[in-house]
Amino acid sequence: MVISYSDATSGRAAGGDGSWTGVGRRGRAVNLQATKQTQMAASTPARAKSISQVKADIRARIRGGGGPQPSTDSRTLIVTGDEDVMKKLSSSVDPKGLGLEIRTTRSIRGGGVILEIEGQVDVDALQKNPAITSLGLAIKEAPSKCPRVLIHGVPSSLTPEELQDEFWKSNCVGTDEDLKAGAFVPIHRAGPKNLPETKWVVQVSQAVRSTIIQDGRVRLGWLVCRVVDHISVSRCYRCQKFGHVAKSCGSGEVCGWCTERGHSFRACTRKQQPARCVNCMEAGRVDHHDAGSLECPSYRIAMEHQVRLTDYGKDD
């Protein structure tokens, strides 16, 4: 459609699709509606990825090449003590004075702290440092974790022992008997109960993981079940910290909605107020959500930290 300059300037014409047309530089017609839509699209912030997308990205990242082994350019330390360790460290110790470059920190049950330190660290020398011993703190290097996988479509009737037996009958055939010990250990069921099929979280050796993850499936008798890396981190419903569950928690109760101490999420009487996450609040992150939110930045960081602590092995 050809529009004359006089038509465009007088506003008597519209675009061929019925959209409004204005005049740009040198008298050229401009589709105002398309311009506005482009500006709106450019100004609309990208939505954060869903937790399913985050887990899928992590699985894809660690699938090729065997997955990451514990990082060699950093060390993860566990610091424990009788009281709030982070409070003691923050008030009495300068990490720079100890030659430490802190990458991340995370609280654990009992008031302890997990520190990820940039570069190499002499843990023995650090433990003997007067600044640490005077506070009554204990420091040790965090052990690497064995990988875990999630097996879908397992018959609910199978016991852990039966699941083990069925696995070794049809998978990783030829594995020496002495290498099977601890190489496939069912941990717990996951997903809905009272259904014919369930999911199983299984701890596996690096060699077993490499075989079944690359194949993407395991065989259990007549069944072929999908298998993926299990990407998850525990959160305590008592203190809201990551890395343990309420049954083994030695800390006081903290509300997952209002961050106040002394009552549970269920007993909270302030749910008419906006939620606030205690983990993100303490870490100085955006905290306008409850502690159990799947959108919680601290939860996603803890999940990535769990992956970094896991020894997935390395494919040759």
C-alpha positions, 0 to 999 in steps of 0.5 A: 500500500502506497501512502502519500506524504500528505495522507500520512501527515494528515493522519488519513491513512492506516497501514495495510493491516489496519495498524496506525501509521505515523510519519518518521524522518524524511516523511516516511510512514512508520507503523506505530503499533509495530513500534510500540509492540517492539518497545514493549517486548524489549522492556519486558524482563525475562522470566526466571527459569522454572525449577524443572528447567533449572534441573534439566539444564544441570542434567544436560551440563553434567551428562556429557563427559561424565559430569563435573568432579569436585572442583580443583580450583576451590575447596569446600570446608565445614566449620562447626562449633558450640554456638552460631558459627557464622556470628562468631566468624563475622564478629571476630575473624577477617577472612582476608587475614587468614588468606581466604577468598570466600566464594560462597557460604551456607549454614547447616544444622547445629549452627555450623557453616559450609564455606567454599574457598577460592584456590587451595587451602591448608586445612591443618594450618587453618585449624591450628590458627589462633584466630580459629582455636580461640573461638573453639571452632573445628574445620574439616574439608567436606567429603565428596558425595557419591552420585545419585540417580532417579529411576522412573516407572519402577513397580511399587511392589519391588523392595529395595533388595528386589530392585538391587537384584533386578538391576544387576541381572540386566544392567552393567553385566560383567561387573565384578562381584567385589565392585558391586558392593555399594555401587547400586544402593536404593535410598528412598522412593519418590513421587506419589504413593499408592500407585502401581509405579513409583520412582526410586532415588538410588546412590550409584558408583561413578562407573554405574552412573556413567553406563546408565546415564549415557544409555538413559534407561535401566532394565528391570525384568520385562520393564525398561525404565527411564533414568536421570541424574537426581538433582535435589537438596534437602531442606529442614522443615524445622530450621529451614536450612539446606543439607539435612532434614528435621529428624536430624536437626539440632537447631531451634525452630524457625518459621518458613513464612515470617522468619521468626523463631519459636514456631513452625510454618503451619502455626504461623499467624502472620500469613496475611503478611508478605512471606519472607525467606530466612535463608535469603534474608541472611544471605542478603538476597531477594527474600520476598518468598517463603523458605519452601518456594521453588523460586528461592535463589538460596534453594537454587544455589544450594542445589548447585553447591550439592552438584559441585560436591558430588564426584560424578566421575569422568568419562574417558 
